[in-house]
């Protein structure tokens, strides 16, 4: 049970606060994003004070030479969120580049984290390997791990909905918040994390909230679903493309009467996408599949395609409307409204941080 922190959550004092987000890319969001985080956000926006961050500054870590692309991707991810059903009247959309407090907090927090600890972050190491960066990545690439702490703590959330692969970042963020509260706010190092803010710390110690499917494997059946590994089904894929991608899945099974492995990628998708709406049907498919009860992979893929396309079709229709001039204007207004609300909270946090660090020599107002 999350304890609502009314002092921290001045935006809506009746609700605990959530912060999560995505880095904009040219390929958009996929089913792994949906079951790992977006699905959670849809449910949580009615229960929590939600802030959803578009990490367009972090996009420069690998696309610094392509600012036009980053801008287009930024607009695209807002459209994806709106198409999924995230509601800016219930939640605040935060454009990272327009929140100056995040950059200042990143610098302060960089003094609290040993460099070798940043470089041991398993998520960071995996991204360097996956993206084939070798030793060519800029200094800003590992710095973005510190920046993620600032992204989160600028809004003093209680919970951070993420995929399983992002848990290491949340642990680093917790370490920063704990150390800051102890060093600058006088919180005893024996104080339980959940009591830090109650004992005078600036920051609640946020906790990760993992989605219904912690790690959705890609259609290759081996690696986590990923844009860069070309094994993803995207939220904007047409119904035909969804089915084509599902048909590429291989299980090694030779006939409908051969007992199948209920842990293979096909059955994981059955659980994730058929089971979400009809658990009894998913259980029946898995039972027959395991028994070799005349249920072929092709039939399962067809039924899966119908379930996934039923999920995606409303998103496609909403996304199509956002491509009109009226839709484009709405997207820009959503960003402007979110920036105004997000800056109010982030500036409040920065003021509290500077006061705790004894560098509060002035004040500013950012709209």
C-alpha positions, 0 to 999 in steps of 0.5 A, spaced: 500 500 500 502 506 497 502 512 503 500 518 500 505 524 501 501 530 502 507 535 503 511 532 497 505 531 492 502 538 492 499 538 485 494 533 488 494 532 495 489 527 495 493 522 491 500 519 491 504 521 485 507 517 479 513 519 474 515 515 468 516 516 461 519 514 455 525 516 450 522 518 443 525 514 437 523 514 430 520 507 431 515 508 436 512 504 442 511 497 441 507 491 445 513 490 450 512 497 452 504 496 452 504 490 457 510 493 461 508 500 462 503 503 458 497 498 460 499 500 468 499 508 466 492 507 463 490 504 470 494 508 474 492 515 471 485 514 475 488 513 482 494 517 482 497 524 481 501 522 474 507 525 471 509 522 464 516 524 461 518 525 454 526 524 455 527 528 449 534 530 452 536 523 453 535 522 445 541 526 444 545 521 447 545 517 441 542 522 436 546 528 437 547 529 430 539 529 428 535 534 432 530 534 426 529 527 427 529 528 435 523 533 434 519 529 430 520 523 434 518 527 440 511 529 437 510 522 435 511 519 442 506 524 444 501 522 439 502 515 441 501 516 448 494 520 446 493 514 441 494 509 447 489 513 451 493 517 456 489 523 458 492 529 459 486 532 463 488 526 468 495 526 467 501 531 466 505 530 460 512 533 461 517 535 456 524 534 459 527 539 455 523 545 457 524 543 465 530 547 467 530 544 474 532 537 471 538 539 468 540 543 475 538 537 479 542 532 474 549 536 476 547 536 484 546 529 483 552 527 479 556 529 486 553 524 490 554 518 485 561 514 484 563 514 477 564 506 477 557 505 480 554 509 474 558 504 469 556 498 473 549 499 472 547 493 468 541 497 464 547 502 462 552 496 460 546 492 456 544 499 452 552 500 450 552 493 448 545 492 444 546 499 440 553 497 439 557 503 441 563 500 444 568 505 446 565 511 442 559 513 446 559 520 448 560 522 456 553 524 456 551 517 455 553 514 462 551 521 464 544 520 462 543 515 468 544 520 473 539 524 469 534 519 470 535 520 477 533 527 476 527 526 471 524 522 477 526 526 483 524 533 480 517 530 481 518 527 488 514 521 486 512 515 490 512 510 485 515 509 478 512 504 473 517 501 469 519 495 465 523 490 469 530 492 465 529 499 468 529 497 475 537 498 476 535 505 474 530 506 480 535 503 485 540 508 483 535 513 484 533 511 491 540 511 493 541 518 491 534 520 494 537 516 501 544 520 500 541 526 499 536 526 505 541 523 510 547 528 507 543 535 507 536 534 511 539 530 517 535 524 516 538 518 520 541 513 516 537 508 520 531 511 518 527 506 514 526 508 506 518 509 507 519 514 513 525 519 510 520 524 508 516 524 514 523 525 518 524 531 514 527 529 507 526 533 501 525 526 497 520 520 498 524 514 496 520 512 490 519 504 489 519 501 482 512 498 480 513 493 474 508 491 469 503 485 468 508 482 464 515 484 466 519 482 460 516 481 453 520 476 449 520 479 442 518 475 436 525 472 435 523 468 441 530 469 444 531 477 446 526 482 450 522 485 445 526 491 442 526 496 437 533 495 435 533 488 435 528 488 429 523 483 433 518 488 435 510 489 434 509 496 434 502 499 436 502 503 429 503 496 425 497 495 421 493 488 422 496 485 416 503 487 419 501 484 426 499 477 423 505 477 418 510 478 424 506 473 428 507 468 423 514 469 423 515 466 430 518 459 430 517 454 436 520 447 433 514 444 433 512 439 427 505 437 428 498 439 432 498 433 435 505 434 438 505 436 445 508 443 445 512 447 450 507 452 454 513 456 456 515 458 449 514 465 446 507 463 442 504 461 449 507 467 453 503 471 448 497 467 449 498 469 456 499 476 455 494 478 450 489 472 450 489 471 457 488 479 459 481 479 456 479 471 457 483 467 462 479 461 461 480 461 453 488 462 454 488 456 459 484 452 455 489 453 449 495 452 453 492 445 456 491 443 449 497 445 446 501 442 452 497 435 451 498 435 443 490 436 442 490 437 435 492 445 436 497 447 431 501 453 431 498 456 425 491 456 429 494 459 435 497 465 431 491 466 428 487 467 434 493 471 437 493 476 431 485 477 432 486 478 440 492 483 439 489 487 433 482 488 437 487 491 442 490 495 437 485 498 433 482 503 437 489 506 438 490 506 430 484 510 429 486 515 435 493 516 432 490 517 425 486 523 427 492 526 431 495 526 424 490 532 422 492 539 422 487 539 428 490 533 431 497 537 431 495 543 434 492 539 440 498 535 441 502 542 441 497 544 446 498 538 450 505 539 451 505 547 453 499 545 458 504 540 461 510 544 461 507 549 465 504 544 470 511 540 470 515 546 472 511 549 478 512 542 481 520 541 479 521 549 481 518 547 488 523 541 488 529 545 486 527 550 491 527 545 497 534 542 494 537 549 494 535 550 501 537 544 504 544 545 500 545 552 503 545 555 496 538 558 496 540 565 494 534 567 490 528 565 487 525 565 480 519 563 476 518 559 470 511 558 466 
